[in-house]
Structures are given as structure tokens and as C-alpha cells.
Amino acid sequence: QVQLVESGGGLVQPGGSLRLSCAASGITSSNYVLGWYRQASGKQRELVATITRGGGTIYADSVKGRFTISRDNTKNTMYLQMNNLKAEDTAVYYCQAGGLGTVYWGKGTLVTVSS
């Protein structure tokens, strides 16, 4: 059974940092494009960042220069380092693995940026 499990969310003050992790089981993550998405209350889910099998990255304009996506295929894990967090980054963050004609989603982890 395939599982993607996010962790690392929580409450942080504006300007602070968090590191999210997404641990995959049941798949070999190196075979997939991995991505982070987020959904704020009352809004549609949006792309935050993706990383290809070869390590190429794409970021949403709103997080460029502040967030860094990375992957460790030896650990079947993906990360999102989030710096200089803003109130508008508050959302549930989801990880996604796509490829081989299939898309898998995690259940999400809540990030709240507030003073």
C-alpha cells in the first residue's frame, strides 16, 4: 500500500522557518516527480514547488527565494525548507508523487504563520 506522510508543520511567527518532510512507502520515490502543494482555507489547492527525478526544480512565484524543495532518494523522503514565512503561507501542505501514470497524495500537514 502506497503512503505519503507529511510532517513538520506547526505554528510559527512571521519571519520564522519550518522544514516539512514527506516520507514515502510502498513506492520507490526516485521513480517519481515529487511536489508540494498547499491549500488555504476557502481557496483552491495550489502548487508550491516540484522536483524532478533528476533534481530539477520549479517554484511558485510567491515562494521563490524563500522555500527550497529537495529530495533524498536513499531515504525515500522529500523536504520543503520554508524561510521568512509570511501570514499568507498559512495553509495545509500536501506532498504529491506523480509518474508511471499514477498520482499519489499525502493527507497534509498544517502550517500556521501568526504572531
C-alpha positions as CSV (number, residue, x, y, z in Angstrom):
1,Q,0.0,0.0,0.0
2,V,1.3,3.4,-1.0
3,Q,1.6,6.0,1.7
4,L,2.9,9.6,1.7
5,V,3.2,11.0,5.2
6,E,3.9,14.7,5.8
7,S,5.4,16.0,9.0
8,G,6.9,19.2,10.3
9,G,4.0,21.5,10.2
10,G,3.0,23.8,13.1
11,L,2.7,27.3,14.4
12,V,5.4,29.8,13.6
13,Q,5.8,33.5,13.8
14,P,6.1,35.7,10.7
15,G,9.7,35.6,9.6
16,G,10.3,32.2,11.0
17,S,11.3,28.9,9.4
18,L,9.9,25.4,9.2
19,R,11.1,22.3,7.4
20,L,8.5,19.9,6.1
21,S,9.2,16.3,5.3
22,C,7.3,13.8,3.2
23,A,8.1,10.1,3.7
24,A,7.1,7.7,1.0
25,S,6.4,4.0,1.5
26,G,5.1,1.4,-1.0
27,I,6.8,3.2,-3.9
28,T,10.4,4.0,-4.9
29,S,10.3,7.7,-4.8
30,S,13.2,8.1,-7.2
31,N,10.9,6.9,-10.0
32,Y,8.5,9.9,-9.4
33,V,8.3,13.6,-9.8
34,L,7.6,14.9,-6.3
35,G,5.8,18.1,-5.4
36,W,4.5,20.2,-2.6
37,Y,1.0,21.8,-2.8
38,R,-0.9,23.9,-0.3
39,Q,-4.5,24.8,0.3
40,A,-5.5,27.7,2.4
41,S,-8.9,27.9,4.0
42,G,-11.5,28.8,1.4
43,K,-9.1,28.6,-1.5
44,Q,-8.1,26.1,-4.2
45,R,-5.1,23.8,-3.8
46,E,-2.1,25.4,-5.5
47,L,1.4,24.3,-6.5
48,V,4.2,25.3,-4.2
49,A,7.2,23.5,-5.7
50,T,8.2,20.4,-7.7
51,I,11.4,18.4,-8.1
52,T,12.0,16.1,-11.0
53,R,13.8,12.7,-10.9
54,G,16.9,14.5,-11.9
55,G,16.7,17.2,-9.3
56,G,15.3,20.0,-11.5
57,T,13.0,22.4,-9.5
58,I,10.1,24.7,-10.2
59,Y,8.7,27.1,-7.6
60,A,5.6,29.2,-7.4
61,D,6.4,32.9,-7.7
62,S,5.1,33.6,-4.3
63,V,7.7,31.3,-2.6
64,K,10.8,31.9,-4.8
65,G,13.8,32.8,-2.8
66,R,12.2,31.7,0.5
67,F,11.4,28.0,0.0
68,T,13.7,25.2,-1.1
69,I,12.5,21.8,-2.2
70,S,14.8,18.8,-2.0
71,R,14.7,15.0,-2.1
72,D,16.8,12.2,-0.6
73,N,16.1,9.1,-2.6
74,T,18.1,6.9,-0.2
75,K,15.5,7.8,2.5
76,N,12.5,7.8,0.1
77,T,11.9,11.3,1.5
78,M,11.2,14.8,0.2
79,Y,11.7,18.1,2.1
80,L,10.5,21.7,1.9
81,Q,12.6,24.2,3.7
82,M,10.5,27.3,4.3
83,N,12.2,30.5,5.4
84,N,10.9,34.0,6.0
85,L,7.4,32.7,6.4
86,K,4.5,35.1,5.9
87,A,0.9,35.0,7.1
88,E,-0.2,34.2,3.6
89,D,1.8,31.0,3.7
90,T,-0.7,29.6,6.2
91,A,-2.3,26.5,4.7
92,V,-2.4,22.8,4.7
93,Y,0.6,21.5,2.8
94,Y,0.4,18.3,0.8
95,C,3.0,16.2,-0.9
96,Q,2.4,14.5,-4.2
97,A,4.2,11.8,-6.1
98,G,3.5,11.6,-9.8
99,G,4.6,9.3,-12.5
100,L,4.2,5.9,-14.2
101,G,0.6,7.0,-14.9
102,T,-0.3,7.5,-11.3
103,V,-0.6,10.3,-8.8
104,Y,-0.4,9.8,-5.0
105,W,-1.2,12.3,-2.3
106,G,-0.4,12.6,1.3
107,K,-3.0,13.7,3.9
108,G,-1.4,17.0,4.6
109,T,0.2,18.9,7.4
110,L,-1.0,22.3,8.7
111,V,1.3,25.3,8.7
112,T,0.1,28.4,10.6
113,V,2.1,31.6,10.4
114,S,0.9,34.0,13.1
115,S,2.1,36.3,15.8
